[in-house]
Amino acid sequence: MTLTATAYTEPPGALDALDQALVQALMLDGRAPFSRIAEVLEVSDQTVVRRYRRMHGSGLVRVVGLPLGRRVGLFESWLRVQCAPDAALAVAEALARRPDISWVKLASGGTEINCLTKARTSQDRDVLLLDKLPRTRRVTGVSAQTILRVFMGGPARWCGLDVLRPEQVAALERPVAARAQERYTLDEAELALLSVLGKDGRAGYPELARATGLSESTARRRVERLRELGALYLDVELVPAALGFEAEATLMMTAAPARLAEVGAALAGHPEVPFAAAVTGTANVMAVVVCRDTDALYTYLTERIGAVPGIHHVEVIPTLRNVKRAGMLVEGGRLVDPPPAPVRSARG
């Protein structure tokens, strides 16, 4: 999925090459000042602001600030929910309304829902898995796999865009926070910060100050501190079709335990993979794969996955529809904010 350009021309999809350069710049630092991005891209400040507002306003691109699950004590699981064909969409939409579920997609002929949960407590996780989903009408099966280690995704920067020159990357790149083992407990002000940043990772400090009751300078220091501690990261979310990529799938793979790290490192280096992780279960590695079309997906499976030593089995689950991405609903191929609502039953 690598896109190479030396000039801002020839758009591959809904985003032209300058748009892509701006997106890659935001992937390097989601809160970089527009003036700094404009200087590196060698365009005017007004051009960068106009391009970003257009992409944001049309739902093509969002910058969001998210807590790192393992760092702040979230219980992350990958769910596979089997449904009757006539109920899957309704159940998926109900799950997408839950704030503790950040990703929802329809797969496998419209009878399976895949979703990523981020529960604040093990009790919240268990209520969803053991009570609400099993009692949901027309749900025929549920399996859950705990996320053990993320290889690509989160603070690890996706390498699917390669528009900027190396010196431009160096000028914008923000070092990734070191992996921390101890848990960080968010206080009420930080939870309020994350509530705003989860909708707009570039929210200004006056807005963050109003939401938290902190001064602007204190809000700035809190954001920087959370990023430095690895408790907060900035993610750039977009619909792959905006870049002309139409084939998306989830791969469930089995690898020998001794080779998990090697397999994960290989997947993290594939530009087709925006997310990969080690998980519990017989299929102990999962990866989300985005390709230009099904032929490119076939080539990826045979030439890239087939060349990774240690992978014994691969299940390919095609994505039929994205319902929710990184906490945002997907409607008509555009990212939109979910309506505010209390956590309710996942019944379809």
JOLINDA-V974065 format. One record per residue. NEAR is the number of other ideal C-beta (glycine too) atoms within 10 Angstrom. D_LAST is the distance of its C-alpha to the last C-alpha in Angstrom with 2 decimals. Layout:
BEGIN
{{NEAR D_LAST} {NEAR D_LAST}}
END
This chain:
BEGIN
{{22 36.01} {11 39.12} {19 40.27} {8 43.94} {18 45.79} {8 49.12} {7 48.64} {17 45.77} {9 45.56} {9 43.67} {14 39.97} {15 37.82} {18 34.74} {16 33.49} {22 35.37} {15 39.12} {18 41.29} {19 41.98} {23 38.28} {23 37.84} {26 40.78} {26 39.27} {22 35.95} {23 37.94} {28 39.97} {25 36.89} {22 35.71} {20 39.09} {17 38.80} {20 35.87} {16 37.97} {18 41.24} {12 43.07} {18 42.91} {11 46.69} {15 46.88} {24 44.49} {19 46.53} {15 49.73} {20 48.52} {22 47.11} {9 50.37} {16 48.85} {12 48.96} {14 46.80} {10 45.75} {14 44.57} {23 42.34} {14 40.89} {11 40.34} {23 38.69} {20 36.32} {10 35.38} {12 34.73} {20 32.49} {15 30.63} {10 30.36} {12 29.06} {20 26.36} {22 28.19} {22 29.18} {25 28.28} {21 30.22} {23 28.28} {25 29.72} {20 27.80} {24 28.77} {20 29.85} {18 27.58} {19 30.28} {23 32.82} {21 31.00} {15 29.40} {20 25.75} {19 24.08} {19 22.83} {21 20.87} {21 19.70} {20 16.56} {19 15.89} {23 12.52} {15 12.76} {24 10.13} {13 10.93} {10 12.11} {11 10.27} {20 6.73} {25 8.05} {17 8.28} {15 4.94} {23 4.30} {26 7.89} {17 7.94} {19 6.15} {25 8.65} {24 11.24} {17 11.39} {22 12.66} {15 16.46} {17 17.08} {23 15.50} {22 17.94} {22 17.20} {27 14.21} {24 15.11} {22 14.18} {20 16.93} {18 18.62} {10 18.18} {16 14.52} {18 13.51} {20 13.78} {28 12.49} {22 15.33} {21 15.28} {22 18.04} {24 17.72} {21 20.55} {21 20.56} {16 23.57} {12 24.24} {10 23.87} {10 22.42} {16 19.52} {20 18.97} {12 19.25} {14 16.83} {24 14.04} {17 15.40} {12 16.64} {12 14.51} {19 11.03} {21 9.99} {11 11.99} {11 10.49} {20 6.80} {11 6.55} {15 7.88} {21 8.86} {11 12.60} {12 14.36} {18 14.77} {12 18.08} {18 19.36} {20 22.63} {14 24.47} {21 26.11} {14 29.82} {14 31.68} {19 30.86} {23 33.43} {22 32.30} {20 30.04} {20 30.12} {18 33.79} {15 34.96} {21 35.43} {19 34.02} {18 36.97} {20 35.39} {23 37.51} {15 41.29} {22 42.63} {22 44.72} {13 48.17} {7 48.81} {9 50.80} {18 47.99} {17 45.53} {11 48.11} {17 48.56} {20 44.88} {15 43.57} {15 42.63} {7 43.20} {13 40.16} {17 40.22} {8 41.57} {11 39.19} {13 39.32} {6 38.73} {6 38.64} {10 35.56} {16 35.69} {8 34.32} {18 33.11} {10 34.47} {9 32.97} {16 34.71} {21 33.48} {13 29.86} {19 30.40} {25 32.00} {21 29.09} {13 26.64} {18 28.74} {25 29.56} {20 25.94} {15 25.60} {16 29.18} {22 31.30} {18 34.36} {19 34.05} {12 37.61} {17 39.27} {10 39.75} {14 35.97} {23 35.51} {17 38.35} {14 36.83} {17 33.48} {20 35.25} {11 38.42} {19 40.49} {11 43.31} {14 42.83} {10 45.14} {15 43.34} {25 39.93} {14 41.53} {13 42.96} {20 39.68} {22 37.85} {12 40.71} {12 40.91} {24 37.25} {20 37.72} {12 40.97} {16 39.53} {19 36.71} {20 34.05} {27 32.94} {23 32.84} {22 32.39} {22 30.06} {21 30.23} {18 26.99} {24 27.07} {22 25.35} {22 27.54} {15 27.94} {22 29.96} {23 32.57} {15 32.38} {20 30.46} {15 28.01} {19 27.45} {23 25.20} {20 24.43} {21 23.85} {21 26.71} {21 26.53} {22 30.20} {16 32.42} {21 35.57} {13 38.35} {9 37.99} {8 41.44} {16 40.41} {17 37.12} {14 38.84} {15 40.67} {24 37.60} {21 35.75} {13 38.78} {20 38.96} {25 35.33} {19 35.83} {13 38.71} {20 36.84} {16 36.12} {26 33.19} {25 31.32} {22 29.74} {21 28.18} {26 29.40} {24 29.29} {20 30.39} {19 27.66} {13 27.72} {15 27.39} {8 29.37} {16 28.42} {19 29.82} {26 29.77} {23 27.02} {25 27.66} {23 25.95} {26 28.30} {24 28.81} {20 31.40} {19 32.77} {12 31.82} {12 31.26} {10 35.01} {17 35.21} {21 32.40} {13 34.49} {14 37.54} {23 35.82} {17 34.76} {10 38.19} {9 40.45} {17 38.79} {21 36.54} {10 39.07} {9 41.80} {18 40.20} {10 41.99} {18 40.08} {20 36.88} {9 36.74} {10 33.43} {16 30.89} {13 27.43} {15 26.37} {18 22.65} {16 22.58} {18 20.21} {17 18.78} {14 17.22} {21 17.26} {21 14.35} {23 16.04} {21 19.65} {16 21.58} {21 19.38} {23 19.35} {19 16.86} {19 18.17} {10 18.38} {7 20.92} {13 22.52} {14 23.14} {24 22.28} {12 21.13} {13 20.59} {14 17.15} {7 17.32} {6 18.45} {9 15.98} {7 16.16} {14 14.21} {10 11.28} {13 8.71} {24 6.36} {15 3.81} {19 0.00}}
END
